[in-house]
Amino acid sequence: MTTVAAAIAALDAAYPPALAESWDAVGLVCGDPADELTKVLICVDPVESTVDEAIVAGAQLIVAHHPLLLRGVHGVGTDTPKGSLVHRMVRAGVALFCAHTNADAADPGVSDALAEAIGVKVTGPLNPNPDGTTGIGRVGTLDRPEPFAVFVERVARALPATAGGVRAAGDPNRRVETVAVSGGAGDSYLAAATAAGVDAYVTADLRHHPASEHLAAGGPALVDLAHWASEWPWCEQAAGVLRAALGANVDVTVSVLRTDPWTAQAAGAPTRTGRFTG
């Protein structure tokens, strides 16, 4: 009999908890490690829709990238959204395991999956740990150089569509050959991307002022993704870890539900109209 504990052991080996940031909350959130395991659902966000999906599918384990209970809590009553989810999972016999910043820093990890998805061959971490192989973000190269506008289209085609789409900042004709990527919110690594000397930096959740100041200082061109889309490729990586460790006795499924919180984007006015120019 394969158990939840066997899945946890495989995930901890691939994404060592020691790599997690000190503020993070990773590992088993709820569930019994001794429970039999026949089906796993992997997702970015442990939210109502993915919990529903797991319960309907008969999964005994959800593996999520984002923690459900990141900040300290004093209770998980059903009168709160997260408490309600905990109770639903416990009642349905569904365990929840989260691999967050440990999966970000692992080798391979979240940014390796993003790099692979967009055709970047990884050469090393963007912000390395002392061991030189693990750490946040990745740096790599394209098979051949291409204009920034073409590269942006490459990224958009490679990742799941979201309401916010893919935004770009930089000269459309800029030659792109070296690339830095960081799955999730990555504007704290803008300086690292500049120091790496890359032509373009792909990440999520870029803010107005840091992006503007980065470009004004001559930093690499920027590609801004939806947070969820930038991390979704990791799900298949984690699925591969479990399939290799657990074999055919456990069905491992990647959720294709879009859990990005943004659901629509108004068309708005054209970029150039009236007194507004860019």
BAFI-3210 file (N, C-alpha, C; in Angstrom, 3 decimals, decimal comma, padded with zeros to 6 digits):
// residues 278
n [1|2|3|4|5|6|7|8|9|10|11|12|13|14|15|16|17|18|19|20|21|22|23|24|25|26|27|28|29|30|31|32|33|34|35|36|37|38|39|40|41|42|43|44|45|46|47|48|49|50|51|52|53|54|55|56|57|58|59|60|61|62|63|64|65|66|67|68|69|70|71|72|73|74|75|76|77|78|79|80|81|82|83|84|85|86|87|88|89|90|91|92|93|94|95|96|97|98|99|100|101|102|103|104|105|106|107|108|109|110|111|112|113|114|115|116|117|118|119|120|121|122|123|124|125|126|127|128|129|130|131|132|133|134|135|136|137|138|139|140|141|142|143|144|145|146|147|148|149|150|151|152|153|154|155|156|157|158|159|160|161|162|163|164|165|166|167|168|169|170|171|172|173|174|175|176|177|178|179|180|181|182|183|184|185|186|187|188|189|190|191|192|193|194|195|196|197|198|199|200|201|202|203|204|205|206|207|208|209|210|211|212|213|214|215|216|217|218|219|220|221|222|223|224|225|226|227|228|229|230|231|232|233|234|235|236|237|238|239|240|241|242|243|244|245|246|247|248|249|250|251|252|253|254|255|256|257|258|259|260|261|262|263|264|265|266|267|268|269|270|271|272|273|274|275|276|277|278]
n.u [000,841|000,592|001,322|000,333|002,545|004,676|004,545|005,078|007,726|009,040|008,580|009,805|012,423|012,896|012,329|013,770|012,843|014,555|015,414|013,484|012,326|012,717|010,351|008,392|005,772|005,787|005,179|003,226|-000,084|-002,642|-004,143|-003,455|-000,422|-000,286|-002,380|-003,845|-002,793|-003,959|-004,541|-003,473|-003,707|-002,265|-001,551|-001,363|-002,621|-004,211|-007,338|-010,919|-011,924|-009,964|-009,872|-012,479|-012,194|-010,337|-011,754|-014,005|-012,689|-011,739|-009,279|-006,685|-004,766|-003,686|-001,274|000,137|001,525|001,409|001,143|-001,565|-002,013|-000,245|000,387|000,463|-002,140|-004,973|-007,050|-009,186|-011,848|-015,003|-016,189|-014,493|-012,897|-010,510|-010,439|-012,786|-012,071|-010,073|-011,613|-013,320|-011,500|-010,463|-012,783|-013,330|-011,214|-008,867|-005,577|-003,346|-000,497|002,183|004,592|006,603|008,614|010,753|010,442|010,787|013,519|014,821|016,799|016,176|013,669|010,885|011,523|013,137|011,263|009,683|011,592|012,165|009,671|009,506|011,578|014,233|017,528|018,887|021,601|022,394|021,627|019,739|019,805|021,932|022,240|024,668|025,690|025,779|024,167|021,486|018,778|016,951|015,267|016,470|019,121|019,746|020,036|018,801|018,213|018,858|019,484|016,877|014,544|013,267|010,461|009,611|010,448|008,767|006,283|006,802|006,932|004,288|002,855|003,732|002,783|-000,080|-003,097|-004,190|-006,383|-005,039|-002,972|000,211|002,694|005,022|008,141|010,372|012,697|011,295|012,899|015,179|017,934|017,655|019,186|020,308|018,701|016,914|014,877|012,193|009,968|006,798|006,364|008,743|010,104|011,945|014,291|015,264|017,655|019,490|019,048|019,956|022,664|023,411|023,658|021,844|019,704|016,948|014,350|012,164|009,302|006,866|004,189|005,263|005,892|004,943|006,817|009,341|009,834|009,936|012,113|014,139|014,327|015,032|017,579|018,962|018,601|017,850|015,379|011,890|009,554|006,378|004,392|001,273|001,000|000,123|000,287|003,036|003,996|002,634|003,805|005,477|003,887|003,673|006,305|006,511|004,639|006,008|008,031|006,576|005,403|007,653|008,580|006,461|005,281|003,061|000,916|-000,232|-002,263|-001,418|-002,373|-002,397|-003,853|-005,836|-007,285|-007,768|-006,549|-005,795|-006,491|-007,548|-010,128|-011,093|-010,427|-010,746|-011,119|-010,453|-008,984|-007,218|-003,603|-002,401|-004,024|-005,814|-004,588|-002,896|000,101|002,618]
n.v [-001,201|002,169|005,206|008,469|009,442|008,451|009,999|012,496|012,098|011,862|014,381|016,044|015,275|016,199|018,896|020,283|021,018|022,661|024,586|026,500|029,850|031,704|032,824|031,340|028,832|025,602|022,182|019,497|020,360|019,547|016,358|012,758|011,171|008,408|007,517|005,705|006,106|006,807|008,645|011,841|015,363|018,104|021,546|025,159|026,909|026,367|026,523|027,122|026,090|024,237|022,502|021,503|020,202|018,190|016,688|015,780|014,224|012,203|012,293|011,747|013,450|016,766|018,572|021,604|024,691|027,259|028,247|027,457|028,418|030,765|032,836|033,129|031,505|031,403|029,739|027,544|027,854|027,169|029,479|031,100|031,652|030,106|028,381|026,982|025,564|023,879|022,257|021,038|019,521|017,795|016,399|015,095|013,429|014,319|015,141|017,966|019,277|021,560|023,079|025,665|028,318|026,631|025,006|026,988|027,574|025,164|022,776|020,923|023,558|025,802|027,998|026,751|025,181|027,182|028,391|026,261|025,984|028,276|028,018|028,504|027,705|026,687|028,034|028,600|029,700|032,730|034,256|033,031|030,465|029,688|027,221|027,413|026,205|025,969|028,283|031,408|032,043|031,836|031,866|031,931|030,845|031,470|029,322|030,630|034,071|036,586|039,213|041,380|041,759|039,457|037,548|038,138|037,354|034,651|033,909|034,470|032,592|030,229|029,948|029,474|031,210|034,295|036,728|039,144|038,882|039,089|041,397|043,780|045,538|047,583|048,011|046,989|045,952|045,137|042,970|039,703|037,254|036,206|035,382|036,025|034,435|034,361|032,677|033,678|036,592|038,914|041,385|042,110|041,098|042,534|044,028|041,946|040,717|042,703|042,772|040,282|040,666|040,071|040,010|040,134|039,954|037,796|037,620|037,923|040,054|042,683|046,004|049,469|051,675|050,366|048,983|051,064|052,597|050,732|050,315|052,891|053,017|051,497|048,737|045,214|044,355|043,876|041,319|040,833|038,719|037,043|036,051|033,430|032,106|032,148|030,279|027,950|026,025|024,563|022,660|020,375|019,544|018,818|016,783|014,921|014,224|012,816|010,769|009,339|008,440|007,071|005,371|003,379|002,855|005,061|007,667|010,612|013,868|016,966|020,011|021,932|024,115|027,591|029,571|032,127|035,261|037,392|038,056|039,393|041,894|045,203|046,669|049,372|052,563|053,178|052,842|055,172|058,078|061,073|063,380|061,633|059,988|057,557]
n.w [000,000|-000,926|000,708|002,008|003,313|001,781|-000,508|000,611|001,449|-001,015|-002,133|-000,251|-000,629|-003,201|-002,973|-000,656|002,684|004,142|002,415|002,357|002,907|005,993|006,877|005,776|005,271|004,967|003,886|005,388|005,771|006,547|007,246|007,277|007,414|007,294|005,790|003,059|-000,332|-003,478|-005,397|-006,538|-006,605|-008,189|-007,836|-008,168|-006,359|-003,245|-003,151|-003,103|-005,551|-006,432|-004,284|-004,435|-006,896|-006,242|-004,336|-005,798|-007,681|-006,120|-004,875|-002,474|-001,679|-001,950|-003,597|-003,326|-004,503|-003,308|000,100|002,340|004,898|005,570|007,328|010,938|012,701|014,909|014,992|013,076|012,284|010,675|009,926|008,567|005,398|004,871|007,059|006,603|004,294|005,328|007,047|005,155|003,672|005,645|006,426|004,049|003,811|002,605|002,268|002,600|001,165|001,020|-001,035|-001,177|-001,043|-000,803|-003,023|-004,904|-004,645|-005,050|-006,954|-009,634|-009,781|-009,329|-011,046|-012,927|-014,235|-015,386|-017,063|-018,819|-020,048|-021,636|-023,350|-022,516|-021,850|-018,925|-017,089|-014,538|-011,117|-010,463|-008,111|-006,227|-003,696|-001,089|-002,001|-004,713|-006,632|-005,919|-005,226|-005,666|-008,723|-012,177|-014,605|-018,083|-021,552|-024,886|-027,739|-030,070|-030,879|-030,739|-031,672|-029,103|-029,201|-030,538|-028,724|-026,536|-027,575|-027,791|-025,077|-024,304|-025,811|-024,708|-022,122|-019,910|-020,739|-019,290|-017,729|-017,421|-019,187|-020,922|-020,215|-021,513|-021,365|-022,883|-025,629|-028,641|-030,638|-029,449|-029,085|-027,944|-026,146|-023,801|-020,775|-017,768|-015,345|-012,984|-011,177|-009,906|-007,723|-008,618|-008,446|-006,551|-007,377|-009,462|-009,517|-009,390|-011,825|-013,525|-012,728|-013,605|-016,259|-018,294|-021,235|-021,089|-018,621|-017,063|-015,159|-012,478|-011,287|-011,388|-010,307|-010,794|-010,109|-009,323|-011,763|-013,652|-012,723|-012,915|-015,718|-016,495|-015,502|-017,246|-017,209|-018,005|-020,533|-019,739|-018,957|-017,893|-016,047|-015,179|-011,819|-011,134|-013,638|-014,090|-012,334|-012,763|-014,613|-012,916|-011,711|-013,337|-013,216|-010,488|-010,537|-012,080|-010,297|-008,333|-009,863|-010,665|-008,198|-006,993|-008,779|-010,885|-009,270|-008,150|-009,169|-010,618|-011,055|-012,786|-012,049|-014,247|-013,801|-013,871|-011,485|-011,106|-009,654|-011,105|-013,339|-015,565|-018,070|-018,950|-022,190|-022,665|-023,627|-026,746|-026,953|-027,904|-027,983|-028,301|-025,993|-024,790|-024,957|-025,677]
ca.u [000,000|001,296|000,728|000,620|003,924|005,597|004,531|005,778|009,163|009,524|008,544|010,832|013,726|013,030|012,210|014,114|012,267|015,599|015,583|012,408|012,616|012,383|008,984|007,477|005,080|005,765|004,977|001,870|-000,993|-003,651|-004,159|-002,743|000,602|-000,469|-003,516|-003,556|-002,759|-004,152|-004,694|-002,938|-003,952|-001,237|-002,052|-000,636|-003,343|-005,207|-008,517|-012,164|-012,122|-009,071|-010,334|-013,626|-011,683|-009,723|-012,791|-014,785|-011,833|-011,393|-007,868|-006,412|-003,709|-003,459|000,053|000,000|002,717|001,180|000,628|-002,916|-001,937|001,099|000,561|000,000|-003,576|-005,365|-008,171|-009,590|-013,296|-015,627|-016,706|-013,486|-012,701|-009,457|-010,874|-013,781|-011,364|-009,434|-012,647|-013,785|-010,487|-010,397|-013,989|-013,274|-010,031|-007,896|-004,442|-002,791|000,949|002,604|006,017|006,579|009,932|011,682|010,338|011,383|014,983|015,375|017,425|015,366|012,531|009,846|012,064|013,585|010,079|009,324|012,602|011,956|008,444|009,687|012,705|015,497|018,419|019,403|023,032|022,642|020,626|019,804|020,226|022,355|022,593|026,113|026,109|025,957|023,237|020,117|018,558|015,780|015,439|017,450|019,685|019,995|020,176|017,963|018,960|019,374|018,973|015,670|014,115|012,480|009,046|009,407|010,602|007,548|005,257|007,189|006,517|002,827|002,361|004,178|002,154|-001,539|-003,654|-004,842|-007,067|-004,064|-002,069|001,651|003,104|006,439|008,725|011,686|012,770|010,850|013,952|016,353|018,374|017,552|019,840|020,420|017,421|016,706|013,478|011,885|008,553|006,204|006,697|010,194|010,766|013,059|015,485|015,597|019,085|020,226|018,951|020,884|024,027|023,685|023,959|020,947|018,998|015,542|014,006|010,774|008,824|005,463|003,814|006,123|005,226|005,233|008,033|010,565|010,061|010,329|013,465|015,028|014,539|015,745|018,983|019,575|018,469|017,307|013,967|011,062|008,315|005,609|003,387|000,394|001,705|-000,279|000,809|004,486|004,324|001,898|004,639|006,063|002,978|004,056|007,580|006,205|003,955|007,048|008,692|005,729|005,240|008,884|008,759|005,329|004,929|001,731|-000,139|-000,812|-002,625|-001,010|-003,022|-002,157|-005,060|-005,782|-008,137|-007,060|-006,848|-005,408|-007,673|-008,104|-011,023|-011,460|-009,673|-011,448|-010,318|-009,927|-008,678|-005,976|-002,390|-002,181|-005,275|-005,956|-003,344|-002,088|001,044|003,578]
ca.v [000,000|003,450|006,127|009,900|009,630|008,174|011,189|013,558|011,807|012,174|015,836|016,641|015,011|017,065|020,290|020,183|022,069|023,568|025,664|027,482|031,077|031,580|033,282|030,518|027,712|024,523|020,851|018,966|021,300|018,709|015,004|011,713|010,554|006,956|007,196|005,124|007,098|006,290|009,739|013,130|016,527|019,130|022,857|026,306|027,515|025,567|027,365|026,361|025,350|023,090|021,546|020,846|019,297|017,034|015,866|015,121|013,224|011,148|012,390|011,756|014,414|017,929|019,180|022,982|025,531|028,321|027,807|027,858|029,142|031,338|033,602|032,432|031,525|030,942|028,832|027,238|027,711|027,168|030,815|031,799|030,906|029,097|027,374|026,149|024,646|022,852|021,308|020,267|018,523|016,788|015,565|014,288|012,582|014,861|015,811|019,095|019,470|022,755|023,303|027,059|028,860|025,509|024,635|028,086|027,550|023,841|022,546|021,938|024,082|026,559|028,803|025,833|024,809|028,346|028,531|025,199|026,262|029,353|027,713|029,023|026,683|027,219|027,921|028,746|030,484|034,191|034,697|031,724|030,133|029,422|026,016|027,769|025,543|026,302|029,702|031,943|032,469|031,166|032,574|030,986|031,350|030,954|028,599|031,639|035,401|037,052|040,528|041,333|041,592|038,036|036,821|038,345|036,478|033,288|033,713|034,459|031,324|029,078|029,878|029,549|032,556|034,903|037,974|040,217|038,660|039,262|042,782|043,894|046,879|047,603|048,224|045,777|045,437|044,745|041,589|038,903|035,947|035,752|035,642|035,640|034,172|034,101|032,401|034,432|038,010|038,952|042,689|042,255|040,580|043,356|044,336|040,719|040,520|043,669|042,325|039,085|041,103|039,435|040,897|040,236|039,345|037,337|037,361|038,285|041,059|043,869|047,241|050,628|052,424|049,585|048,691|052,299|052,967|049,704|050,601|054,162|052,769|050,689|047,309|044,396|044,454|043,178|040,625|040,710|037,671|036,778|035,245|032,026|031,551|031,986|029,142|026,752|024,953|023,738|021,568|019,171|019,106|018,106|015,544|013,993|013,737|011,819|009,606|008,554|007,856|006,260|004,379|003,346|002,631|006,343|008,537|011,985|014,754|018,402|020,807|022,948|025,233|028,865|030,155|033,536|035,953|038,359|037,331|040,175|043,116|046,092|047,022|050,716|053,383|052,801|053,352|056,555|058,740|062,379|063,938|060,608|059,321|056,728]
ca.w [000,000|-000,958|001,672|001,896|003,785|000,689|-001,359|001,348|001,407|-002,365|-002,310|000,607|-001,246|-004,374|-002,544|000,767|003,528|004,623|001,447|002,505|003,645|007,417|007,103|004,982|005,920|003,980|004,427|005,535|006,437|007,203|006,717|008,005|006,565|007,192|004,914|001,747|-001,398|-004,830|-006,354|-006,108|-007,457|-008,021|-008,254|-007,623|-005,241|-002,528|-003,024|-003,140|-006,800|-006,510|-003,273|-005,062|-007,932|-005,597|-003,695|-006,854|-008,329|-005,178|-004,482|-001,038|-001,406|-002,794|-003,507|-003,793|-004,372|-002,325|001,400|002,721|006,172|005,583|008,568|012,122|012,959|016,242|014,842|011,699|012,280|009,355|009,609|007,769|004,148|004,953|008,016|005,934|003,409|006,156|007,490|004,005|003,336|006,706|006,337|002,831|003,837|001,655|002,888|001,855|001,319|000,298|-001,303|-001,615|-001,368|-000,978|-004,436|-005,669|-004,571|-005,340|-008,259|-010,320|-009,044|-010,029|-012,142|-013,969|-015,017|-016,192|-018,112|-019,808|-020,787|-022,609|-024,217|-021,998|-021,295|-017,663|-016,817|-013,115|-010,382|-010,526|-006,778|-005,729|-002,326|-001,001|-002,727|-006,108|-007,555|-005,528|-005,048|-006,351|-010,103|-013,025|-015,745|-019,160|-022,907|-025,957|-028,760|-030,993|-030,527|-031,426|-031,191|-027,869|-029,531|-030,853|-027,462|-025,740|-028,147|-027,405|-023,688|-024,247|-026,371|-023,917|-020,802|-019,963|-020,877|-018,133|-018,064|-017,492|-020,301|-020,751|-020,465|-021,830|-021,276|-023,488|-027,064|-029,338|-031,516|-028,665|-029,297|-026,721|-026,176|-022,416|-020,105|-016,370|-015,010|-011,583|-011,001|-008,805|-007,624|-008,739|-008,609|-005,604|-008,030|-010,623|-009,474|-009,698|-013,277|-014,127|-012,444|-014,405|-017,616|-019,259|-022,152|-020,693|-017,332|-017,068|-013,801|-012,268|-010,277|-011,406|-009,915|-011,632|-009,797|-009,503|-013,177|-014,326|-012,303|-013,467|-017,134|-016,607|-015,162|-018,295|-016,933|-019,090|-020,870|-018,758|-019,319|-016,651|-016,164|-014,043|-010,815|-011,274|-014,889|-014,000|-011,471|-013,157|-015,178|-011,847|-011,342|-014,085|-012,658|-009,243|-010,922|-012,498|-009,083|-007,690|-010,743|-010,603|-006,868|-006,535|-009,790|-011,506|-008,285|-007,754|-010,281|-010,322|-012,018|-012,671|-012,249|-015,306|-013,423|-013,747|-010,180|-011,078|-009,124|-012,048|-014,243|-016,740|-018,316|-019,863|-023,354|-022,448|-024,796|-027,423|-026,310|-028,349|-028,309|-027,710|-025,457|-024,153|-025,859|-024,974]
c.u [000,872|000,575|001,062|002,058|004,933|005,678|005,281|007,286|009,756|009,586|009,601|012,234|013,965|013,091|012,496|013,534|013,300|015,848|014,530|012,891|012,116|010,938|007,941|006,840|004,923|005,549|003,517|001,015|-002,083|-003,622|-003,283|-001,709|000,406|-001,602|-003,043|-003,654|-002,909|-004,258|-004,219|-003,349|-002,894|-001,743|-001,148|-001,286|-004,302|-006,423|-009,757|-012,287|-011,204|-009,384|-011,552|-013,153|-011,102|-010,773|-013,598|-013,982|-011,479|-009,929|-007,738|-005,363|-003,740|-002,033|-000,065|001,324|002,515|000,648|-000,815|-002,866|-000,537|001,384|-000,030|-001,499|-003,847|-006,564|-008,477|-011,094|-013,864|-016,227|-015,651|-013,247|-011,652|-009,811|-011,891|-013,120|-010,690|-010,450|-013,144|-012,786|-010,421|-011,598|-013,962|-012,065|-008,976|-006,798|-003,985|-001,319|001,366|004,126|006,129|007,993|011,004|011,634|010,885|012,895|015,600|015,959|017,124|014,179|011,622|010,404|012,664|012,421|009,628|010,303|012,402|010,739|008,648|010,943|014,025|016,295|019,135|020,903|023,361|021,556|020,827|020,321|020,688|022,510|024,092|026,577|026,276|025,001|021,783|020,004|017,382|016,141|016,492|017,910|019,957|020,038|019,113|018,834|019,584|018,788|017,710|015,295|013,223|010,998|008,721|009,505|009,348|006,423|005,533|006,689|005,002|002,261|002,647|003,406|000,639|-002,043|-004,308|-005,483|-006,086|-003,088|-000,610|002,005|004,607|006,878|010,135|011,584|012,353|011,937|015,207|016,679|018,351|018,198|019,972|019,196|017,517|015,221|013,353|010,387|008,015|006,668|008,210|010,832|011,856|014,365|015,822|017,092|019,922|020,194|019,890|022,326|024,409|023,973|023,062|020,270|017,546|015,323|012,514|010,365|007,369|005,338|004,744|005,313|005,767|006,597|009,298|010,878|010,568|011,770|014,502|015,350|015,327|017,232|019,677|019,509|017,877|015,824|013,160|009,852|007,591|004,446|002,393|001,113|001,404|000,340|002,305|004,880|003,628|002,781|005,276|005,194|003,352|005,406|007,348|005,495|004,976|007,796|007,881|005,541|006,469|009,021|007,682|004,871|003,474|000,596|-000,841|-001,033|-002,317|-001,527|-002,646|-003,455|-004,848|-006,759|-007,304|-007,461|-006,245|-006,627|-008,313|-008,895|-011,410|-010,541|-010,434|-010,525|-009,691|-009,658|-007,410|-004,773|-002,148|-003,515|-005,334|-004,612|-002,453|-001,206|002,032|004,756]
c.v [001,246|004,435|007,578|010,172|009,397|009,364|012,332|013,346|012,174|013,678|016,531|016,411|015,939|018,536|020,361|021,329|023,074|024,719|026,754|028,706|030,950|031,958|032,348|029,409|026,608|023,189|020,473|019,930|020,555|017,339|014,065|011,072|009,055|006,560|006,618|006,204|006,413|007,402|011,046|014,195|017,570|020,442|023,946|026,792|026,536|026,443|026,511|025,514|024,136|022,056|020,793|019,797|018,034|016,104|015,105|014,006|012,058|011,142|012,367|012,797|015,535|018,400|020,564|023,721|026,574|027,757|028,253|028,755|029,728|032,095|032,824|032,574|030,991|030,006|028,624|026,958|027,795|028,520|031,679|030,994|029,800|028,001|026,427|025,137|023,526|021,805|020,445|019,179|017,415|015,845|014,633|013,354|013,009|015,587|016,967|019,244|020,652|022,810|024,680|027,550|027,774|024,999|025,734|027,937|026,230|023,767|021,121|022,353|024,886|027,316|027,944|025,431|025,954|028,512|027,492|025,493|027,297|029,171|028,298|027,874|027,258|026,990|028,088|029,570|031,984|034,758|033,455|031,649|029,828|028,188|026,260|027,141|025,812|027,812|030,172|032,371|031,673|032,102|031,541|031,658|030,744|030,183|029,549|032,985|035,729|038,424|040,383|041,123|040,133|037,200|036,944|037,453|035,019|032,975|033,586|033,142|030,136|028,877|029,975|030,980|033,007|036,214|039,121|040,088|038,812|040,699|042,814|045,337|046,824|047,805|046,946|045,147|045,008|043,270|040,836|037,547|035,366|036,235|035,236|035,410|033,991|033,904|033,131|035,873|038,189|040,311|042,936|041,731|041,342|043,675|043,113|040,439|041,468|043,213|041,101|039,425|040,494|040,483|041,108|039,488|039,057|036,990|037,794|039,418|042,262|045,117|048,418|051,250|051,583|049,289|049,925|052,679|051,982|050,004|051,890|053,993|051,875|049,201|046,543|044,659|043,548|042,516|040,297|039,745|037,732|035,821|033,759|031,397|031,297|030,755|027,845|025,676|024,046|022,532|020,272|018,651|018,288|016,787|014,496|013,403|012,603|010,581|008,718|007,823|006,832|005,224|004,432|003,149|003,916|007,197|009,981|012,900|016,201|019,148|021,808|024,083|026,494|029,509|031,540|034,344|036,928|037,623|038,109|041,382|043,956|046,499|048,400|051,443|052,878|053,430|054,811|057,138|060,076|062,909|062,912|059,935|058,521|056,396]
c.w [000,000|-000,041|001,345|002,317|002,675|-000,264|-000,690|001,287|000,048|-002,591|-001,460|000,037|-002,438|-003,996|-001,042|001,591|004,021|003,665|001,580|003,269|005,084|007,709|006,492|005,816|004,888|004,680|004,529|006,351|007,187|006,534|007,524|007,086|006,366|006,263|003,592|000,673|-002,748|-005,867|-005,734|-007,113|-007,155|-008,593|-007,701|-006,340|-004,578|-002,209|-003,222|-004,396|-006,891|-005,432|-003,801|-006,066|-007,310|-004,993|-004,735|-007,510|-007,415|-004,784|-002,965|-000,660|-002,441|-002,533|-004,125|-003,647|-003,286|-001,014|001,606|003,951|006,323|006,864|009,741|012,322|014,356|016,194|013,377|011,671|010,873|008,990|008,918|006,498|004,253|005,956|007,404|005,007|004,199|006,582|006,338|003,649|004,382|006,615|005,141|002,794|002,831|002,429|001,993|002,202|000,465|000,171|-001,933|-001,940|-001,420|-002,418|-005,337|-005,753|-005,007|-006,751|-008,708|-009,465|-009,941|-011,227|-013,252|-014,860|-015,911|-017,350|-019,205|-020,674|-021,880|-023,461|-023,800|-021,394|-020,085|-017,542|-015,340|-012,445|-010,557|-009,211|-006,007|-004,219|-002,281|-001,773|-004,224|-007,088|-007,211|-005,336|-005,881|-007,772|-010,850|-014,139|-016,825|-020,507|-023,820|-026,953|-029,769|-030,607|-031,324|-030,896|-029,959|-028,166|-029,848|-029,583|-026,600|-026,260|-027,809|-025,994|-023,595|-024,771|-025,462|-022,630|-020,917|-019,988|-019,576|-018,560|-018,226|-018,636|-019,921|-021,113|-020,711|-021,738|-021,831|-024,985|-027,791|-030,190|-030,759|-028,896|-027,970|-026,958|-024,774|-021,639|-018,642|-016,155|-013,507|-011,455|-009,786|-008,810|-007,604|-008,833|-007,572|-006,200|-009,310|-010,666|-009,814|-011,189|-014,006|-013,936|-013,273|-015,858|-018,681|-020,138|-021,756|-019,387|-017,332|-015,652|-013,693|-011,254|-010,240|-011,111|-010,717|-011,327|-009,907|-010,970|-013,913|-013,990|-012,849|-014,927|-017,330|-016,327|-016,180|-018,063|-018,092|-019,328|-019,939|-019,411|-018,023|-016,861|-015,018|-013,095|-011,009|-012,514|-014,808|-013,193|-011,886|-013,795|-014,127|-011,527|-012,062|-013,612|-011,385|-009,528|-011,354|-011,319|-008,459|-008,559|-010,695|-009,278|-006,519|-007,545|-010,216|-010,505|-007,870|-009,008|-009,892|-011,429|-011,730|-012,958|-013,378|-015,020|-013,285|-012,431|-010,015|-010,627|-010,097|-013,111|-015,494|-016,846|-019,325|-020,997|-023,195|-023,748|-025,469|-026,718|-026,667|-028,758|-027,614|-027,231|-024,798|-025,175|-025,051|-025,845]
res [m|t|t|v|a|a|a|i|a|a|l|d|a|a|y|p|p|a|l|a|e|s|w|d|a|v|g|l|v|c|g|d|p|a|d|e|l|t|k|v|l|i|c|v|d|p|v|e|s|t|v|d|e|a|i|v|a|g|a|q|l|i|v|a|h|h|p|l|l|l|r|g|v|h|g|v|g|t|d|t|p|k|g|s|l|v|h|r|m|v|r|a|g|v|a|l|f|c|a|h|t|n|a|d|a|a|d|p|g|v|s|d|a|l|a|e|a|i|g|v|k|v|t|g|p|l|n|p|n|p|d|g|t|t|g|i|g|r|v|g|t|l|d|r|p|e|p|f|a|v|f|v|e|r|v|a|r|a|l|p|a|t|a|g|g|v|r|a|a|g|d|p|n|r|r|v|e|t|v|a|v|s|g|g|a|g|d|s|y|l|a|a|a|t|a|a|g|v|d|a|y|v|t|a|d|l|r|h|h|p|a|s|e|h|l|a|a|g|g|p|a|l|v|d|l|a|h|w|a|s|e|w|p|w|c|e|q|a|a|g|v|l|r|a|a|l|g|a|n|v|d|v|t|v|s|v|l|r|t|d|p|w|t|a|q|a|a|g|a|p|t|r|t|g|r|f|t|g]
***
